[in-house]
Amino acid sequence: MKRLFKFTLVIAVIALVTGCSGSDNPDGDVFDNGNDLGGQSEVDVTDDIADPDANVDAELPSETGFEGDISEDDLQAEDDLQAEEDVEPLPLQPGACGQPEYEWVSRQELGKVISWQEDEFLRLPSDVIDGLLGDYGYQHLSPVPYGVRVFVYRYTTQDRGQAIEATAALAIPDVKDSDEVFSTVAWLHLTTGYTDQCAPSADLAGKGLAGAVASLGFISVAPDYIGMNGIGEPSEMFAPYLIAEPTALASWDAVRAAHSLLAGDLAGLVKHDKRVVPWGISQGGHAALAMNRYAPYYAPEYKIPGVAAVVPPADIAGEAKTGLKVGEDDQISERVAIMTIFLVQSSRWYTGSDDLSQLLTDEDPTFFASTLIDKIESDCNPEKALKGVTGLEQVFTESFMTIIEEDSIEDSDPYGCYVKENSLVTMSVERADDSPVLFVLAEHDQLVDSEVERQAFDALCALGQPIQYLECADSDHFQAPLWSIVMQRDWIRDRLDGKPIDDSLVCQRTAPQLCDAKPEEQ
């Protein structure tokens, strides 16, 4: 699924013209907080990323002119935030599909910043961002109101009741007025791979996209997801691809850690409120919906004015039924690769074992039960994992081929549980939130089954979720997010301004329409 949007190229060029050396991981100071944000940060002199000549005593707030006494309004705001943090989550027993019982780690123990660094090459003024957007046909987004600063950090989260570490990028508006308060967007990325080398925060384009979101007037928190560490020690966990619980929890903890960083080492750079908008594309669209679903149970201290889910595989069960098919040209499609990788990673996550002998064939010529995990984790282009395969029988066991042929994956054990527990339509985690959702589809999507997701939209509406629908005419999986980008931005701004979705648009599945940010040369 990995493919760099043209918009990503814009951001990469921005960084290049402002002096980037071309490195995906430019040298920079790494501030190691241990498990405590209190006091002065110290430099972790890691050989490949720390600068031995760094001035570790630089005072970030004074550099940007943020000084002054704490006002009564500030004190009241702190009291309000504390009151919100005291909100108790709804009860939920985590785990499913035969997992051993476990309890979540207390949220007070998570979202702690371990270390952080700033990418100086992505400290960009707004006029530079505007110029490059215009050069590449995306003047629709101009003028952006803010220049940006971009940071990468490592933080604590959890997986199946065990504390672990993950990474994320944080991009903020580069402002001089310390009284301006910004809401947070959880910018949730599309599939970039399944290992540390594929983490967006380790990549110039990934960090640049987080910066582009911040230039629109948001604090942008961009989680890498579990199993994809962009800085620091390698991950000891695999990537739980399209699995709702670990994705949602790690994303919420990324937000908590970002806010802790802004209250600690980066205090004074920008103020934030407690409103968070999950906004994601493709895999990130599924993550946005998962964040919303888990919020009342895991992050009740935050308010969600809206959710933007763009070309999301919201119904994993439906996607599996239609995706595990050979195309008319007898070729294995990317959709087969995507659903195969989901089944592999969900089997590992729910069973705690790498034994795939019930799912994948271990016979000539592929021996996938023994080799596919290594293939998945050796390249950031997921479709390459099944390169050279000419039939599903070269991927799956005879018993699983029977499930495919009988179109019975939802009724199979244990795979039916895996697909249903990670479908927003059928998961056992009940909807307990009425946040409005923008649901964007592509008319001719080659990776997500548009008809499956049209039905998912109807089903989510039937559950009571207030959703606004948009389907971009004549677009594919990569075009629809770009062509609808202006509407996404404006929709989010309207929700943050307190405007409700027009009643005439709630849960109305409309015909595909022209999306007005289509690049001029298209």
N, C-alpha and C positions, 0 to 999 in steps of 0.2 A: 504494500500500500504506500510505501514511502515515495513521495514525489514532492519536490520543492515547488510551492506555488510561485507564480511570478512575483507576487507581493513579497515573498521571502527574498527574492533576488534584489528587490528594491532596498530592503534593509541591509543586505550584505554589501551592496554598492555604497550605501550611506557610510557604513563603517570603513570601507576601503578609502573613500575620498577624504575621510577625516583623519587618516593617518595610520590605519591598521596595518600591521606587518604581514597579515595573511594567516596568522596562527589561529587555530580554533580555540586555543587555550592560552591567551596572552598572559605574560608574566604580570603578577599583581600581588599585593599584600594579602595575606590570609590572616584574618583575626580569629584566634581560637578562644572561645569563651568557656571551654570546659562544659559544665552544665549550669553555669551561672552567668547571667547577664550583668550582674552588679560589678561596678568598678571598671578600671581601665582594661581594654582588650590587650592581648599580647599577640605578637606575631608567631605563627607556627612556621618555623623555617623548613618547610618541606622542600626538597631539592628541586622539584620540577616546577613549582609555582610560586615560591616565596622569593621576594627580593631582599637580599641581605643588606642592601643600602637603604631600605625603606625607613621613612620617618614614622615610627609607630606612635609618636606622641601627637600627631596632627589632630587638631580638634575640629571635627567636621562641622558642628553647628556654627562655630565662629567664622569658618571660612565662608559660609553662606549668609552670615549676618543675622542669625537667629539668636538673639539674646534678649533678656528682659525678665521681669518678675512674673510669677505665676498669678494669673488673675482669678477673681472669684468665679468667673465663667469656667475657667480651666478646672478649678476645684470641683465645681458642680458637675462638669462633664466626667471627671474621674469617678465621682460618686455614682453617676448614672451608669457608667461602664461597669463598675463593680456590682451594681444591682443586677445588670443583665447577666454578668458572669455567674451570679448566684442562682440563675434559673436552672432547675433540675431537668435533666433529660427524661423523656418518656422511657419506661422500662422496655427492654428488648433482650431476649436471650439470643446471643449471636451464634452463628454456625448453622449448618444445614447439611443435608445429603449424607447423613451417617457420620459426620465428623464427631470426634470426642468433644464433650462439653468443655467450654472455656469461657472465661469472663474477660471483658475488656479491661485493659489497664486504665486507671483513673485518668480522666482528661486533664486533671491538674498536673499530672506528671509528664504530659506530652506537649508537643509544640515548643520545645526548648531549643534554642539556637546553640549549635556546637561550634561552628566556625562560619566565617563569611569573607567575601572579598568583593571589591568593586571592579567592574570592567570599565576602565577609563576611556577606552576607545568608543564606547557607546554612550558617552556623555555628549548628547547631541542637542544643538539649539533647534528651535521649531522651524526657522527659515530653511535650514539644511534639509530637514525632513520634508517640508513642503516642496522644495525644489526637486527632490528625487521622486516624490510621488507624482508630480506633474510630468517629469521626464518619462515615466513608465506608464502613463495613461490613467493614473488613479488620482487625478486632481479632484475627484468627487469627495475625497477625505480632507481636502485642504480648505481653509487653513487649519492646521492642527494648533490647538491653543497653547501647547506647552513643549518645551524642550524636556529631555529625560535624563535620568541617571539609572544605571542598571547594576544590580548586585546579584551574586550567587551565594547561597548559604546551605548549610547542612543542619538538619534538625532531627528531633526525636519524634517517632510515630510508633505504630504498633501493627502487628500482623498475628492474627489468631491468638490474641492474648499475650503476646510477647513483645517487649519493647525492642524496636529496631531503629535504624537511622535511614533517612532519605534526603534528597536534595531538591532544590527549587531555585528559580530565579525570581527576583523582586525588582520591578521597575517602577519608578516614581516620577511624577511631574517635578521638574527642576524649577522650583518656585522661590521667590524672594519674600512673599507675603506669608508669614508664619501663621496668620489667622485663618487662612483658607483651609477648609476641611474637605477631604476627598473620600469617596466610597471606594470599595475594593472590588475588582473583577478577578475571579479565579479563572485564569486563562488556561484552558485544558487542551493539551495538544493532540493532534492526530497521531496515528501510528508511525513511529520513527524507528522501531526496532524493539529489542527485548533485553538489552544488556547495557552496562555502563557506557560503552563507547557510543551508544545511540542516544544518550540523554540529551535533550534539547539544551540544558544549561551548560553543556560542554561544547556547544556548537554556536558559532557566530550568528547563524540565521535564527536559531531557536531563541537566543537571548534578544536578538533584534526584534523579533515578533512581539515579545513581552514589552519591549520598549515602545513599539508602535502603538500598542494598546494604551500604555501610560500617556503617550502624547495626546490622546483623545480626552484626557482629563480624569483618568482613573489611577488608583494604585493597582498595579498589575502583579498578581502572584501566580507564577507559572510552575506548578509541580512537575517534576520529572516522572512521577509515579514510582512505586516500590520496585526495586530490582534494577534501577537505572540511576546510578549515582554519578553526578557530574563533577563533583570535587571530593577530595579526601579518599578514605579507604575504599577499596572495591566493595560492592554489595555482596552480601552473603546469601541473598534471597533472589529467587528467580522472579521474573515479571509476571504478576497475575493478570494476564491480558483479558480485558473485558469482564473481569470479575468485580462485581459491584462493591462488595464490602471493603476490601483492602484499598480499592481505588478511592472510594468516598472518604474513608478515614484518613488516609495519607494526605488527601487534598485539603481536608479541613485542618489537619495539623500543620500543613504548610502555611495556611492563612494565619493560624495562631502564632506560629513562629515568626512570620513576617511582621505581625503587629508587635510582638515582643521585641524584635530587632529595632523597629521604629520607635519604641518606647525606651530602648536601652542605648546601645552603641550609636544608633543613628537618630537619637532624640533631637528634635528641632528641625529636621529636614522637611518634614511634611506631617500634617495632622490627618488622622483618619477617624471615621465614624465606625459603627458596628454593622454597617450594611454590606452585604456581599452578594454579588451577582455571578453565579457559575455560568461560564460562557465557553463552549467548546465545539470543535469540529470533528466529525467522524468518530473515532474512538473517544475523542474529547467530548462529543455530544452525548454519548452514552455516560461518560463520567459526570457531565453537568447534571443530567437527570438523576444519577446515583447520589451525587452530593445533596441534591434537593430532597431525595427520598430519605436519606439517613440523617438529615440535619436535626429533626426534632428528637432523635434518639442519641445523637452524638455531639451536636454543636448548637444547643438551644440558645446560647448567648448571642448568636448572630441573627440578624433579620435578613430575609431574602426578598428584595423588591421584585425580582424577576429572574428567569432562567432562560438562556439562549442555547438551544440544542440544534446544531446545524448538521445536516445529513447524518443523523445519529442511527446506529443500529439499536433502536430501542427495544425491539422484539428479537432477542437472540434465538428463541425457539423457532420463530418463523424464518429467520435468516438461515438457520441450520437446515431446515427442511428444503428450502429452495436453493441454498448455496452449495450443498454437497452433491452437485450434479456435474457431469461432463458436458461441455458445450457442444453446439451443433458441429463444430469443427473437430470434435473428439479431443480437444485440448483441455488440460487442467487449468482452470481459471484462477485468478487471484482470489476470488470468493471462496474457492475450495481451500486454498492455502490459509486464508483468514480463519475459516471455521475449523479447519484441522488444528491450527495453532491454538485456538480457543479451547478445543476439546483436550489437547495435550496439557495446556497450562491449568485448566480447571481440574483435570484428573489429578495432577500433582498437588494442587492447592487443597482439594477436598480430602484426598486420601493420605497426604503427607508422604507419598512414595513416588519414585520415578519409574516404577514398573508399569509399562504401557502395553504389555503383552496381550491384554484383552481388547485393546483398541487398534493397535497398529500391527501390520504384518512384520515378521522378522525373517522373511524369506527373500531369496534372490529376485529382483536385482537391487532392492532398496535397503532391506534390513532396517526399516524405519524404527521398529520398537527399540533397537539398540543405538541407532544413529541420529534420529530426527532431533532430539534435544540439542545435541552438539551443532547440528546444522542451523537450528533456530538461533542459537546463541553465538554463532560465528560471523553473522552478517547482519547489517542493519536494513537490508531489503528483504522483507519476509517472503515475497513470492519466490525468491531463489531457493528456499528450503525444499520446494517440490520441483525444482528444475530438472527436466528430463523425464519426468513421470508421464506416462501415456495412458494411464487408466486408474480408476479408483482402487482396483484390486491390487495395485502396486503400493497402495497406501494403507489400506485397512484390512483387518482380519475378516475371515469368511463370516463370522457371526455379526460383525458390525456392518458388513456389506448387506446382509439380510435386513438389518434395521433400515438401511438407506433404501433398499429396493422396496420394502414394505411401507416406506414413508411413515415410520413409527418411532422416530427419535424421541418425541415427547412422552411416549409411553414406555420407553426402555429404561432399564436400571443398570447403572446409575446415571446415564447420560441425560435422560429426561429431566432428572432433578437439576443437573448442572445448567441446562439451557433455560429451564423455567425460573430458577432462582436468580438468574442474571438478566432476565427480561423484565423491563419495568411494568409490563402488563400483568405478569403472573407471579412475581416474586412474593415470598411470604412476608416481607417487611411491608406493612400496610402504609398507605398514604395517610399522612397526618399533617399535611401542610397545603395551603391554598395559594402558594406563590404562582403568579402567572408565568406561562411558558411561551416562548417563541419557538416554533417547530418548523424548521426549514428543510425542504427536500429538493432534490434534483429530478427533473422529469425523466432523464435518461441516465440514471446512476449505474455505473458499471461495477461498483463495489458493495453498495447497499441496495437491497431489493426495494424499489420505491413502492411497489404495491403492498408488500408486507408492512412497510412503515406507514402507508396511508391507513391501513387497517389498525396499526398500533395507535395512530393518532385518534381514531374513533374509539378504541378501547380505553385509552387514557382519559378521554373526555367522559366516557361512561362511568369512570371511577370518580368523576367530580373535579378533575383538574381543569382550571381555566386556561385554555391553550389557544393561541393564535397561529394560524396555518399560513405558510407561504411555500409555494412550489415554483421554482424558477424554470420557465419554459426553455426547451432546447438546450438544457445544460446537463453536464455530467457531474461526477462526484467532486471534481476539483474546481469546476467553474461556478457552481451554485454558491459556495461560500464566498467567493470573491465578488460575484455579480450582485449578491444581496448584502454586501458589507455595509453600505450606507444605511439600509433599513435596520440591520442589526444594531448599529451604533445608535441610531435615533430611537429605536424601540427601547433600548436599555436606558437611554437618557430620560425618556418619558416615564419609565417606571421609577427611576430615581427621583424624578420631579413629582412623584405622587399621582401621576395620571393613570387611571385604570384603562384596561383594554376596552375599546368601544364594544358595547354589548352585541352589536351586529356582527362582530368579528370573532366572538368567543365560540370555539368549537365548531366553526364553519369551515368544512373542507372545500376550498375553492379550486377552480380549474387552474392549471399552470398559467403563469403570467410572466410578462417581460420584467426582468429584474434590472433596475435602472442604473446599476454601477457596472454594466458590461463594458469592458475596455473598448476604446474607439476602434482599434484595429481589428476587433473581432467582428 
